[in-house]
């Protein structure tokens, strides 16, 4: 079969593309002309690209044809089976995936998530009142959006506060492979990513070992060690890699969605004012924030049988990349997709994926975003950019490295929380166990 790459001069795997190119226009053209196409080898080996919403949903919902066990990113899908396949939820197929999901999903019940709202509220209010009271331009990523989800992830997993900055930094480095140019004389991005992953695995291995020996410590790690399905508990390697997965998800995706949401609200000030005037719009604004930010640009799968999608025949064993960012801007599904609309309904975005691998932490992410937007619009009347944003150089994460902003305090906004040991959010370099 002849495979013609419709964009021979464009490399979707090159992170620099997303810093220099109008990818919204590029993906709009691809959805219209080449919704499913072969992307020839460039900086990586070749892969099939899926850009439309309907085809993306098909891939997500068909684990019998599209396997997650050979890696979930462009930079990992071309090797053999993922080292964590069969043990980590995100890179495991049914039926083993079903067992893992039952155990881990039992920890994210509606009651368990709702119980975190007071802590989330304290953290968010503390961070936002700090920047309000300083009354000066600040980097929203450094001061708010990176710190809030890291703090909550630590509470959720039962991790020491003083370790969370280190964990957040390492989880960011995990995604560097294939995403940034190599520094002359320094380690390659892939080496940095592999070392960060090894450091995190070592951290969780030591932490879990200590907790087994002492019987102390709480959070999801303790529950993962004790939970079972039909009398079968998770193995220690399963606890370790899934703790790592929860830490990565908890420190990265919500951070990136929060920053994307604020950037959009400053770009569309009428939406910000609407949320101040009509707080009941906040739940729909959360869904729009997830659609707009789509913090994970793509997800990779590998076909395990011959399959046809979008009129293209794909052979077993070939990599397929679903561009969720493109699917969330599909004109056939979303009216005026390039407008941030807090009233958008329905909003069938793919920010939390679909099907077997839909995000287990979606309810917690929604809660954090809901509390953050509510508190932001209570404390600040409006705002504006305070300098050019700096995007994270990545083909996988749609994220801001820096987002300088100036926010104007709302008249009569409630006072901040006193700085007590209970509600102070640490900002440290972190420490390994």
C-alpha positions as CSV (number, residue, x, y, z in Angstrom):
1,X,0.0,0.0,0.0
2,X,1.3,3.4,-0.9
3,X,1.6,5.8,1.9
4,X,1.9,9.5,1.1
5,X,2.7,11.8,3.9
6,X,0.6,14.9,3.3
7,X,2.9,17.1,5.5
8,X,6.4,15.9,4.4
9,X,8.0,19.1,5.7
10,X,6.3,19.2,9.1
11,X,7.3,17.0,12.0
12,X,4.5,16.6,14.6
13,X,7.0,14.9,16.9
14,X,9.2,17.9,17.1
15,X,8.4,19.9,20.2
16,X,9.7,23.1,18.6
17,X,6.8,23.0,16.2
18,X,4.4,24.0,18.9
19,X,6.4,27.0,19.9
20,X,6.8,28.3,16.3
21,X,3.8,27.3,14.3
22,X,0.0,28.0,14.4
23,X,-0.9,24.4,15.1
24,X,-4.6,25.3,15.4
25,X,-4.6,26.1,11.7
26,X,-2.4,23.1,10.8
27,X,-4.7,20.7,12.6
28,X,-7.8,22.3,11.1
29,X,-6.4,21.7,7.6
30,X,-5.6,18.1,8.6
31,X,-9.1,17.4,10.0
32,X,-10.6,18.7,6.8
33,X,-8.2,17.1,4.2
34,X,-6.4,14.2,6.0
35,X,-8.3,13.2,9.2
36,X,-6.3,9.9,9.4
37,X,-2.9,9.9,7.6
38,X,0.5,8.3,7.7
39,X,3.1,10.6,9.2
40,X,6.4,9.5,7.7
41,X,9.6,9.0,9.7
42,X,11.3,12.3,10.7
43,X,12.7,12.8,14.2
44,X,11.0,9.6,15.1
45,X,9.8,6.5,13.2
46,X,6.6,6.9,11.3
47,X,3.1,6.6,12.8
48,X,-0.6,7.0,11.9
49,X,-2.2,10.3,13.0
50,X,-5.8,10.6,14.0
51,X,-7.1,14.2,14.2
52,X,-10.9,14.1,14.2
53,X,-13.1,13.7,17.3
54,X,-15.2,10.8,16.0
55,X,-12.1,8.8,15.0
56,X,-10.3,9.6,18.3
57,X,-13.3,8.3,20.3
58,X,-13.2,5.1,18.2
59,X,-9.6,4.5,19.2
60,X,-10.2,5.2,22.8
61,X,-13.1,2.9,23.0
62,X,-11.5,-0.1,21.2
63,X,-8.8,-1.6,23.4
64,X,-9.2,-4.9,21.6
65,X,-7.7,-3.3,18.4
66,X,-5.6,-0.5,19.9
67,X,-3.2,-1.5,22.7
68,X,-1.7,0.8,25.3
69,X,1.0,-1.7,26.3
70,X,3.7,-0.5,23.8
71,X,3.8,3.0,25.2
72,X,1.4,6.0,25.3
73,X,3.5,8.7,23.7
74,X,5.2,9.3,20.3
75,X,8.6,9.0,22.0
76,X,7.9,5.6,23.7
77,X,5.6,3.8,21.3
78,X,8.3,2.7,18.9
79,X,10.2,0.4,21.3
80,X,9.0,-3.0,22.6
81,X,6.4,-3.4,25.3
82,X,6.5,-0.6,27.9
83,X,8.5,-1.8,30.9
84,X,5.5,-1.0,33.1
85,X,3.0,-2.8,30.9
86,X,0.7,-5.1,32.9
87,X,1.5,-3.3,36.1
88,X,0.8,0.4,35.5
89,X,-2.8,1.3,34.8
90,X,-2.1,3.6,31.9
91,X,0.0,1.1,29.9
92,X,-2.0,-2.0,30.6
93,X,-4.8,-3.6,28.5
94,X,-7.8,-5.6,29.7
95,X,-8.2,-8.0,31.5
96,X,-5.3,-7.0,33.7
97,X,-6.3,-3.3,33.3
98,X,-9.8,-4.2,34.7
99,X,-8.3,-5.6,37.9
100,X,-6.0,-2.6,38.4
101,X,-8.7,-0.1,37.7
102,X,-11.0,-1.8,40.3
103,X,-8.4,-1.5,43.0
104,X,-7.3,2.1,42.2
105,X,-10.8,3.3,41.3
106,X,-12.1,2.2,44.7
107,X,-9.9,5.0,46.1
108,X,-11.6,7.7,44.1
109,X,-15.2,7.4,45.2
110,X,-17.4,10.5,45.3
111,X,-17.1,10.6,49.1
112,X,-13.3,10.3,49.1
113,X,-13.0,13.1,46.5
114,X,-15.6,15.4,48.3
115,X,-13.7,14.9,51.6
116,X,-10.7,16.8,50.0
117,X,-12.6,19.9,49.2
118,X,-11.9,21.7,52.6
119,X,-8.1,21.1,52.1
120,X,-8.3,22.2,48.5
121,X,-10.1,25.3,49.5
122,X,-7.5,26.2,52.2
123,X,-4.6,25.7,49.7
124,X,-6.2,27.7,46.9
125,X,-7.2,30.6,49.1
126,X,-3.8,30.8,50.7
127,X,-2.0,30.9,47.4
128,X,-4.3,33.4,45.8
129,X,-4.5,35.7,48.8
130,X,-0.7,35.8,48.9
131,X,-0.5,37.1,45.4
132,X,-3.4,39.4,45.9
133,X,-1.9,41.0,49.0
134,X,1.4,41.4,47.3
135,X,-0.4,43.5,44.6
136,X,2.3,43.1,41.9
137,X,2.8,41.1,38.7
138,X,3.6,37.5,39.3
139,X,4.2,34.2,37.5
140,X,0.9,32.3,37.9
141,X,2.6,28.9,37.2
142,X,5.3,29.4,39.8
143,X,3.1,30.9,42.4
144,X,-0.2,29.1,42.0
145,X,-0.8,26.5,39.3
146,X,2.2,24.3,40.0
147,X,1.9,24.5,43.8
148,X,-1.8,23.8,44.3
149,X,-2.0,20.4,42.5
150,X,1.4,19.3,43.9
151,X,0.2,20.1,47.4
152,X,-3.1,18.2,46.9
153,X,-1.3,15.2,45.2
154,X,0.9,15.0,48.3
155,X,-2.2,15.0,50.6
156,X,-3.9,12.4,48.4
157,X,-0.9,10.1,48.3
158,X,0.3,10.7,51.8
159,X,3.6,12.2,50.8
160,X,5.7,14.6,52.9
161,X,5.1,18.3,52.0
162,X,8.8,19.0,51.8
163,X,9.2,16.4,49.0
164,X,6.5,17.8,46.7
165,X,8.6,20.4,44.8
166,X,11.2,17.8,44.0
167,X,8.5,15.3,42.9
168,X,6.9,18.0,40.7
169,X,10.3,18.9,39.1
170,X,11.1,15.2,38.4
171,X,7.7,14.5,36.9
172,X,8.2,17.4,34.5
173,X,11.5,16.0,33.4
174,X,9.9,12.6,32.7
175,X,8.3,14.2,29.6
176,X,11.5,15.8,28.2
177,X,12.5,12.8,26.1
178,X,12.4,13.9,22.4
179,X,11.0,17.3,23.4
180,X,13.9,19.7,23.8
181,X,17.3,20.2,22.0
182,X,20.3,18.8,23.8
183,X,22.4,21.2,25.7
184,X,26.0,21.1,24.3
185,X,28.1,19.0,26.6
186,X,25.1,18.0,28.7
187,X,23.0,14.8,28.9
188,X,20.5,14.1,26.2
189,X,16.9,14.9,26.9
190,X,16.1,11.1,26.8
191,X,18.8,10.5,29.4
192,X,17.4,13.3,31.6
193,X,13.9,11.8,31.3
194,X,15.1,8.2,32.0
195,X,17.1,9.4,35.0
196,X,14.1,11.3,36.4
197,X,11.9,8.3,36.0
198,X,14.5,6.1,37.8
199,X,14.8,8.7,40.6
200,X,11.0,8.7,41.1
201,X,10.8,4.9,41.0
202,X,13.6,4.8,43.6
203,X,11.8,7.3,45.7
204,X,8.5,5.4,45.8
205,X,10.3,2.1,46.3
206,X,12.0,3.4,49.5
207,X,8.9,5.1,50.7
208,X,6.7,2.0,50.3
209,X,9.4,-0.2,51.9
210,X,9.5,2.1,55.0
211,X,5.8,2.2,55.3
212,X,5.5,-1.6,55.1
213,X,8.1,-1.9,57.8
214,X,6.7,0.8,60.1
215,X,3.0,0.4,59.4
216,X,2.8,4.2,59.5
217,X,1.7,6.8,56.9
218,X,-1.6,7.4,55.3
219,X,-3.0,8.4,51.9
220,X,-3.5,6.4,48.8
221,X,-0.2,4.6,49.1
222,X,-1.3,3.0,52.4
223,X,-4.6,2.1,50.8
224,X,-3.0,0.6,47.7
225,X,-0.9,-1.6,50.0
226,X,-4.0,-2.9,51.7
227,X,-6.8,-2.9,49.0
228,X,-7.7,-6.1,47.2
229,X,-10.2,-7.3,44.6
230,X,-11.7,-10.7,45.2
231,X,-9.0,-11.3,47.7
232,X,-6.1,-10.4,45.4
233,X,-3.9,-7.5,46.5
234,X,-1.6,-5.4,44.3
235,X,2.0,-6.5,44.2
236,X,4.7,-4.2,45.4
237,X,5.8,-3.3,41.8
238,X,2.2,-2.5,41.0
239,X,1.9,-0.3,44.0
240,X,5.2,1.5,43.1
241,X,4.5,2.2,39.5
242,X,0.8,3.2,40.1
243,X,1.9,5.6,42.9
244,X,4.3,7.1,40.4
245,X,1.5,7.4,37.8
246,X,-0.8,9.1,40.3
247,X,1.9,11.6,41.3
248,X,2.6,12.5,37.7
249,X,-1.1,12.9,36.9
250,X,-1.6,14.9,40.1
251,X,1.2,17.3,39.6
252,X,1.1,17.9,35.8
253,X,-2.3,17.8,34.2
254,X,-4.3,20.0,36.6
255,X,-1.4,22.5,36.8
256,X,-1.5,22.8,33.0
257,X,-5.2,23.1,32.8
258,X,-5.3,25.8,35.5
259,X,-2.7,27.9,33.7
260,X,-4.5,27.4,30.4
261,X,-7.8,28.4,31.9
262,X,-6.4,31.7,33.3
263,X,-4.7,32.5,30.1
264,X,-8.1,32.0,28.3
265,X,-10.0,34.0,30.8
266,X,-7.6,37.0,30.4
267,X,-7.9,36.6,26.6
268,X,-11.7,36.5,26.8
269,X,-12.5,39.0,29.6
270,X,-16.3,38.8,29.0
271,X,-16.1,35.1,30.1
272,X,-14.3,36.1,33.3
273,X,-16.9,38.7,34.1
274,X,-19.7,36.2,33.4
275,X,-18.2,33.9,36.0
276,X,-18.2,36.8,38.5
277,X,-21.8,37.7,37.7
278,X,-23.0,34.1,37.5
279,X,-21.1,31.7,39.6
280,X,-23.4,28.9,38.6
281,X,-21.5,28.9,35.3
282,X,-18.3,27.6,37.0
283,X,-19.0,23.9,36.4
284,X,-19.4,24.5,32.6
285,X,-16.4,26.7,32.7
286,X,-14.4,23.8,34.2
287,X,-15.3,21.6,31.3
288,X,-14.4,24.4,28.8
289,X,-11.1,24.8,30.6
290,X,-10.3,21.2,30.1
291,X,-11.3,21.3,26.4
292,X,-9.4,24.5,25.8
293,X,-6.2,23.5,27.6
294,X,-6.2,19.8,26.6
295,X,-3.1,19.4,28.8
296,X,-2.1,16.1,27.1
297,X,-1.7,16.8,23.4
298,X,-1.7,13.2,22.2
299,X,-2.0,9.6,23.2
300,X,-0.3,6.8,21.4
301,X,-1.6,3.3,20.8
302,X,-0.4,0.2,18.8
303,X,-2.7,-1.8,16.7
304,X,-3.0,-5.5,17.6
305,X,-5.1,-6.5,14.6
306,X,-5.7,-5.1,11.2
307,X,-8.2,-2.3,11.4
308,X,-9.9,0.4,9.3
309,X,-10.4,3.9,10.7
310,X,-11.4,7.1,8.8
311,X,-11.3,5.1,5.6
312,X,-7.6,4.1,6.0
313,X,-6.5,0.5,6.5
314,X,-3.9,0.1,9.3
315,X,-2.0,-3.1,9.7
316,X,-1.5,-4.9,13.0
317,X,1.6,-3.8,14.9
318,X,1.6,-0.1,13.7
319,X,1.6,2.9,16.0
320,X,-1.4,5.2,16.0
321,X,-1.3,8.7,17.6
322,X,-4.6,10.3,18.7
323,X,-4.3,14.1,18.7
324,X,-6.7,14.9,21.5
325,X,-5.8,18.6,21.2
326,X,-7.1,18.5,17.6
327,X,-10.2,16.5,18.4
328,X,-11.1,19.1,21.0
329,X,-11.2,21.7,18.3
330,X,-13.1,19.7,15.8
331,X,-15.6,22.0,14.0
332,X,-18.0,19.2,13.4
333,X,-18.4,18.7,17.2
334,X,-17.7,22.1,18.8
335,X,-19.3,25.3,17.5
336,X,-16.7,28.1,17.3
337,X,-14.0,25.9,18.8
338,X,-11.4,28.7,19.0
339,X,-13.6,30.7,21.3
340,X,-13.4,30.1,25.1
341,X,-17.1,29.8,26.0
342,X,-18.0,29.3,29.6
343,X,-21.6,28.6,28.6
344,X,-20.6,25.8,26.1
345,X,-23.1,22.9,26.2
346,X,-22.9,20.2,25.4
347,X,-19.1,19.8,25.7
348,X,-18.0,16.3,24.8
349,X,-14.3,17.1,25.1
350,X,-11.7,14.4,25.3
351,X,-9.6,16.0,28.0
352,X,-10.2,13.0,30.2
353,X,-10.0,10.5,27.4
354,X,-12.8,8.0,26.9
355,X,-13.5,4.3,27.4
356,X,-11.2,1.9,29.2
357,X,-8.5,4.5,29.9
358,X,-10.7,7.4,30.9
359,X,-9.1,9.4,33.7
360,X,-9.8,7.9,37.1
361,X,-8.9,11.3,38.7
362,X,-11.3,13.3,36.6
363,X,-13.6,14.0,39.6
364,X,-10.7,15.3,41.7
365,X,-9.4,17.4,38.8
366,X,-12.8,18.9,38.3
367,X,-13.1,19.7,42.0
368,X,-9.7,21.4,42.1
369,X,-10.5,23.5,39.0
370,X,-14.0,24.4,40.4
371,X,-12.5,25.6,43.7
372,X,-9.7,27.5,41.9
373,X,-12.0,29.3,39.5
374,X,-14.5,30.1,42.2
375,X,-11.8,31.6,44.5
376,X,-10.1,33.4,41.6
377,X,-13.3,35.2,40.6
378,X,-14.1,36.0,44.2
379,X,-10.7,37.6,44.9
380,X,-9.9,39.4,41.6
381,X,-12.1,41.7,39.5
382,X,-10.0,41.2,36.4
383,X,-6.5,40.9,35.1
384,X,-4.1,41.1,32.2
385,X,-0.9,39.6,30.9
386,X,2.2,41.1,32.5
387,X,4.6,39.8,29.8
388,X,4.9,37.1,27.2
389,X,4.1,33.6,28.3
390,X,6.7,30.9,28.0
391,X,5.4,27.6,26.7
392,X,6.8,24.3,27.8
393,X,8.8,22.8,24.9
394,X,7.0,19.5,24.6
395,X,5.3,17.4,22.0
396,X,3.2,15.7,24.7
397,X,2.2,18.3,27.3
398,X,0.4,21.5,26.3
399,X,1.7,23.6,29.1
400,X,3.1,26.9,30.3
401,X,6.5,27.2,31.8
402,X,5.8,30.8,32.8
403,X,2.6,32.8,32.7
404,X,3.3,36.4,33.9
405,X,0.0,38.1,34.9
406,X,-1.3,41.1,36.8
407,X,-4.6,40.6,38.6
408,X,-6.6,43.4,40.2
409,X,-8.1,42.7,43.5
410,X,-11.9,42.8,43.8
411,X,-13.3,45.5,46.1
412,X,-14.4,44.0,49.3
413,X,-12.8,40.6,48.6
414,X,-12.5,38.5,51.7
415,X,-9.3,38.6,53.8
416,X,-6.7,36.0,53.4
417,X,-6.1,33.1,55.8
418,X,-3.6,33.6,58.7
419,X,-0.3,32.0,58.0
420,X,-0.5,29.0,60.4
421,X,1.3,25.7,60.2
422,X,-1.9,24.1,59.1
423,X,-2.5,26.2,55.9
424,X,1.0,27.4,54.9
425,X,2.0,25.9,51.5
426,X,5.7,25.0,51.5
427,X,8.0,26.1,48.8
428,X,11.2,24.1,49.1
429,X,13.7,22.3,47.0
430,X,12.4,19.0,48.2
431,X,14.2,16.1,49.6
432,X,14.5,12.4,48.7
433,X,13.6,9.9,51.3
